[in-house]
Amino acid sequence: MVEAEPLARGVLVLMRFVVFGLTLGITLISFQAYRERQTERLQYAFVGFAFISMGVAISSAITQFGSDGDPLVRIFLQMAETVPWIVGFSMIYVSLYR
């Protein structure tokens, strides 16, 4: 019988790749839209989606290879993970109300 934990971990890794692929896709689409019509709103949206993609990548990497040791290191990594999300969503917010 197959153990459930390795299978669940494999599915989780696959799901993370799908999320990262989707964020890269929306970043590419927003970049193409910006290249067609170079408006400030589209530029902010593109940069926002790029930072969100970065946040997804960092989040996945930290979760996959994160620190099991020092709690201070874990907190620092989680802060580093959160910054791209803050910047990304802020840029998208600006793109909507600019």
N, CA and C of each residue as an Amber inpcrd file, in Angstrom:
protein
   294
   0.8300000  -1.1870000   0.0000000   0.0000000   0.0000000   0.0000000
   0.8800000   1.2580000   0.0000000   0.4870000   2.2580000  -0.7470000
   1.2420000   3.4960000  -0.8710000   0.9890000   4.3730000   0.3550000
   2.0940000   4.9170000   0.8920000   1.9310000   5.8260000   2.0240000
   1.3020000   7.1310000   1.5420000   0.4620000   7.6990000   2.3680000
  -0.2840000   8.9010000   1.9740000   0.5830000  10.1530000   1.9940000
   1.5360000  10.2400000   2.9080000   2.3100000  11.4790000   3.0380000
   3.1320000  11.8120000   1.7890000   3.9180000  10.8770000   1.2330000
   4.6670000  11.2380000   0.0140000   3.7500000  11.6160000  -1.1510000
   2.6370000  10.9410000  -1.2730000   1.6880000  11.2650000  -2.3310000
   1.1080000  12.6620000  -2.1260000   0.7390000  12.9760000  -0.8930000
   0.1920000  14.2980000  -0.5800000   1.2320000  15.3840000  -0.8250000
   2.4840000  15.1280000  -0.4630000   3.5480000  16.1030000  -0.7180000
   3.7400000  16.3260000  -2.2160000   3.6790000  15.2530000  -2.9800000
   3.7980000  15.3630000  -4.4330000   2.6740000  16.1820000  -5.0370000
   1.4620000  15.9480000  -4.5690000   0.3110000  16.7190000  -5.0530000
   0.4710000  18.1900000  -4.6730000   0.9450000  18.4520000  -3.4600000
   1.1580000  19.8330000  -3.0130000   2.1980000  20.5370000  -3.8730000
   3.2980000  19.8690000  -4.1780000   4.3240000  20.4590000  -5.0380000
   3.7380000  20.7540000  -6.4130000   2.9700000  19.8300000  -6.9560000
   2.3260000  20.0350000  -8.2490000   1.3770000  21.2340000  -8.2070000
   0.6140000  21.3480000  -7.1410000  -0.3120000  22.4760000  -6.9990000
   0.4480000  23.7990000  -6.9260000   1.5890000  23.8060000  -6.2460000
   2.3920000  25.0280000  -6.1570000   2.9390000  25.4230000  -7.5250000
   3.3440000  24.4220000  -8.3200000   3.7960000  24.7170000  -9.6760000
   2.6620000  25.3000000 -10.5140000   1.4670000  24.7930000 -10.3320000
   0.3150000  25.3170000 -11.0710000   0.0590000  26.7690000 -10.6840000
   0.0780000  27.0680000  -9.3890000  -0.1340000  28.4470000  -8.9330000
   0.9540000  29.3580000  -9.4940000   2.1980000  28.9060000  -9.4480000
   3.2910000  29.7230000  -9.9770000   3.1350000  29.9210000 -11.4830000
   2.7450000  28.8760000 -12.1860000   2.5080000  28.9940000 -13.6260000
   1.3940000  29.9810000 -13.9410000   0.3350000  29.9400000 -13.1500000
  -0.7660000  30.8840000 -13.3560000  -0.3260000  32.3270000 -13.1020000
   0.4770000  32.5360000 -12.0660000   0.9450000  33.9030000 -11.7970000
   1.8900000  34.3800000 -12.8980000   2.7290000  33.4840000 -13.4000000
   3.5980000  33.8770000 -14.5100000   2.7730000  34.1860000 -15.7570000
   1.7180000  33.4100000 -15.9700000   0.8470000  33.6500000 -17.1180000
   0.1770000  35.0030000 -17.0510000  -0.3660000  35.3520000 -15.9000000
  -1.0330000  36.6510000 -15.7820000  -0.0140000  37.7890000 -15.8490000
   1.2040000  37.5450000 -15.3870000   2.2580000  38.5540000 -15.5170000
   2.5970000  38.7690000 -16.9840000   2.7120000  37.6900000 -17.7330000
   3.0070000  37.7960000 -19.1640000   1.8820000  38.5200000 -19.9100000
   0.6370000  38.1680000 -19.5980000  -0.5030000  38.8240000 -20.2360000
  -0.5170000  40.3210000 -19.9140000  -0.2380000  40.6690000 -18.6630000
  -0.2350000  42.0870000 -18.2960000   0.9300000  42.8160000 -18.9630000
   2.0550000  42.1390000 -19.1490000   3.1830000  42.7570000 -19.8530000
   2.8440000  43.0010000 -21.3200000   2.2030000  42.0240000 -21.9440000
   1.8020000  42.1870000 -23.3420000   0.7940000  43.3290000 -23.4940000
  -0.1330000  43.4380000 -22.5570000  -1.1020000  44.5370000 -22.5920000
  -0.3780000  45.8760000 -22.4410000   0.5960000  45.9060000 -21.5660000
   1.3660000  47.1420000 -21.3690000   2.1490000  47.5050000 -22.6280000
   2.7200000  46.5210000 -23.3050000   3.4820000  46.8060000 -24.5340000
   2.5830000  47.3250000 -25.6490000   1.3450000  46.8320000 -25.7000000
   0.4060000  47.3060000 -26.7250000  -0.0310000  48.7460000 -26.4740000
  -0.4210000  49.0020000 -25.2450000  -0.8920000  50.3420000 -24.8620000
  -0.0940000  50.7610000 -23.6450000   0.9010000  51.5540000 -23.8550000
   1.8090000  51.9020000 -22.7680000   1.2070000  52.9830000 -21.8800000
   0.2710000  52.5430000 -21.0370000  -0.3410000  53.4660000 -20.0850000
   0.2500000  53.2210000 -18.7060000   0.1160000  54.2260000 -17.8890000
   0.6460000  54.1240000 -16.5320000  -0.0880000  53.0360000 -15.7320000
  -1.3880000  52.9320000 -15.9420000  -2.1840000  51.9170000 -15.2290000
  -1.6990000  50.5050000 -15.5480000  -1.4750000  50.2400000 -16.8350000
  -1.0150000  48.9070000 -17.2390000   0.3990000  48.6340000 -16.7340000
   1.2130000  49.6680000 -16.6560000   2.5570000  49.4860000 -16.1160000
   2.4910000  49.0930000 -14.6460000   1.6700000  49.7910000 -13.8700000
   1.5160000  49.4400000 -12.4560000   0.9560000  48.0240000 -12.2900000
   0.0000000  47.6630000 -13.1260000  -0.5720000  46.3150000 -13.0430000
   0.4810000  45.2630000 -13.3510000   1.2760000  45.4900000 -14.4010000
   2.3290000  44.5330000 -14.7510000   3.3290000  44.3630000 -13.6170000
   3.7940000  45.4830000 -13.0620000   4.7600000  45.4150000 -11.9640000
   4.1330000  44.7210000 -10.7550000   2.8630000  45.0030000 -10.4890000
   2.1750000  44.3500000  -9.3760000   2.1040000  42.8440000  -9.5510000
   1.7200000  42.4000000 -10.7460000   1.6580000  40.9590000 -10.9880000
   3.0390000  40.3240000 -10.9430000   4.0660000  41.0520000 -11.3790000
   5.4240000  40.5180000 -11.3080000   5.8400000  40.3020000  -9.8480000
   5.5120000  41.2480000  -8.9810000   5.8520000  41.0890000  -7.5650000
   5.0420000  39.9690000  -6.9180000   3.7920000  39.8190000  -7.3260000
   2.9900000  38.7190000  -6.7890000   3.5850000  37.3820000  -7.2290000
   4.0420000  37.2990000  -8.4770000   4.7130000  36.0810000  -8.9420000
   5.9590000  35.8050000  -8.1090000   6.7030000  36.8530000  -7.8080000
   7.8880000  36.7010000  -6.9750000   7.4970000  36.2150000  -5.5780000
   6.4120000  36.7620000  -5.0440000   5.9380000  36.3320000  -3.7320000
   5.5370000  34.8720000  -3.7200000   4.8850000  34.4170000  -4.7850000
   4.5030000  33.0040000  -4.8860000   5.7460000  32.1320000  -4.9270000
   6.7410000  32.5370000  -5.7110000   7.9720000  31.7480000  -5.8190000
   8.7000000  31.6750000  -4.4810000   8.8320000  32.8100000  -3.8160000
   9.5250000  32.8390000  -2.5280000   8.7550000  32.0350000  -1.4950000
   7.4380000  32.1850000  -1.4870000   6.6050000  31.4430000  -0.5460000
   6.7600000  29.9360000  -0.7330000   6.7470000  29.5030000  -1.9760000
   6.9040000  28.0770000  -2.2480000   8.2840000  27.5830000  -1.8360000
   9.3020000  28.3650000  -2.1520000  10.6620000  27.9600000  -1.8020000
  10.8600000  27.8940000  -0.2960000  10.3480000  28.8930000   0.4070000
  10.5070000  28.9010000   1.8630000   9.7590000  27.7390000   2.4940000
   8.5670000  27.4610000   2.0010000   7.7920000  26.3450000   2.5420000
   8.4860000  25.0230000   2.2500000   9.0430000  24.9000000   1.0440000
   9.6800000  23.6500000   0.6430000  11.0240000  23.4500000   1.3430000
  11.8330000  24.5100000   1.4040000  13.2000000  24.3820000   1.9170000
  13.4310000  25.1860000   3.1790000  12.3510000  25.6090000   3.8270000
  12.4340000  26.5340000   4.9530000  13.2400000  26.0360000   6.1250000
  13.4710000  26.9420000   7.0170000  14.2940000  26.6800000   8.1900000
  13.4850000  25.9700000   9.2720000  14.0180000  24.8700000   9.7530000
  13.4130000  24.1730000  10.8850000  14.1080000  24.5540000  12.1850000
  15.1270000  25.3610000  12.0670000  15.9460000  25.7060000  13.2180000
  15.4820000  26.9240000  13.9610000  16.2940000  27.9360000  13.9280000
  16.1200000  29.1560000  14.7010000  14.7990000  29.8530000  14.3600000
  13.9680000  30.1220000  15.3830000  12.6970000  30.8240000  15.1400000
  12.8930000  32.2230000  14.5630000  13.9910000  32.8850000  14.9100000
  14.2580000  34.2230000  14.3840000  14.5090000  34.1630000  12.8730000
  15.2120000  33.1340000  12.4300000  15.4520000  32.9510000  10.9960000
  14.1310000  32.6900000  10.2860000  13.2730000  31.8850000  10.8820000
  11.9650000  31.5840000  10.2970000  11.1280000  32.8590000  10.1580000
  11.1460000  33.7120000  11.1770000  10.4000000  34.9720000  11.1300000
  10.9700000  35.8730000  10.0380000  12.3120000  35.9510000   9.9320000
  12.9390000  36.7650000   8.8840000  12.5400000  36.2620000   7.4970000
  12.5400000  34.9520000   7.2910000  12.1430000  34.3850000   6.0010000
  10.6790000  34.6940000   5.6900000   9.8270000  34.6190000   6.6890000
   8.4150000  34.9350000   6.4710000   8.2200000  36.4130000   6.1620000
   9.0380000  37.2780000   6.7640000   8.9680000  38.6990000   6.4340000
   9.4220000  38.9230000   4.9860000  10.5000000  38.2480000   4.5890000
  10.9930000  38.3640000   3.2170000   9.9640000  37.8360000   2.2260000
   9.1910000  36.8660000   2.6420000   8.1300000  36.3010000   1.8020000
   6.9700000  37.2850000   1.6460000   6.6990000  38.0640000   2.6630000
   5.5430000  38.9460000   2.6820000   5.7670000  40.2360000   1.9020000
   6.9790000  40.7230000   1.8400000   7.2630000  42.0020000   1.1830000
   6.8210000  42.0220000  -0.2810000   7.1490000  41.0050000  -1.1050000
   6.6820000  41.0550000  -2.5030000   5.1590000  41.0570000  -2.6240000
   4.4670000  40.3820000  -1.7090000   2.9940000  40.3940000  -1.7300000
   2.4810000  41.8060000  -1.4610000   3.0690000  42.4750000  -0.4790000
   2.6420000  43.8350000  -0.1400000   2.8680000  44.7700000  -1.3250000
   4.0610000  44.7140000  -1.9050000   4.3800000  45.5770000  -3.0420000
   3.4660000  45.2490000  -4.2200000   3.2900000  43.9610000  -4.5110000
   2.4680000  43.5510000  -5.6470000   1.0310000  44.0020000  -5.5410000
   0.4180000  43.7340000  -4.4090000  -0.9770000  44.1410000  -4.2450000
  -1.1190000  45.6610000  -4.1710000  -0.1200000  46.3380000  -3.6290000
  -0.1550000  47.8020000  -3.6100000  -0.1080000  48.3670000  -5.0260000
   0.7370000  47.7850000  -5.8610000   0.8470000  48.2580000  -7.2470000
  -0.4620000  47.9950000  -8.0030000  -1.0760000  46.8490000  -7.7810000
  -2.3510000  46.5740000  -8.4410000  -3.4240000  47.5330000  -7.9480000
  -3.4220000  47.8210000  -6.6580000  -4.3570000  48.8050000  -6.1010000
  -4.1660000  50.1490000  -6.7860000  -2.9030000  50.5820000  -6.9190000
  -2.6220000  51.8580000  -7.5750000  -3.0930000  51.8310000  -9.0210000
  -2.9000000  50.6880000  -9.6990000  -3.3090000  50.6070000 -11.1050000
  -4.8260000  50.7280000 -11.2640000  -5.5720000  50.3340000 -10.2770000
  -7.0220000  50.4110000 -10.3440000  -7.5580000  51.8060000 -10.0520000
  -6.8280000  52.5660000  -9.2530000  -7.3370000  53.8730000  -8.8280000
  -6.5170000  55.0370000  -9.3510000  -5.6460000  54.8050000 -10.2920000
  -4.8160000  55.8760000 -10.8700000  -5.5450000  56.5200000 -11.9970000
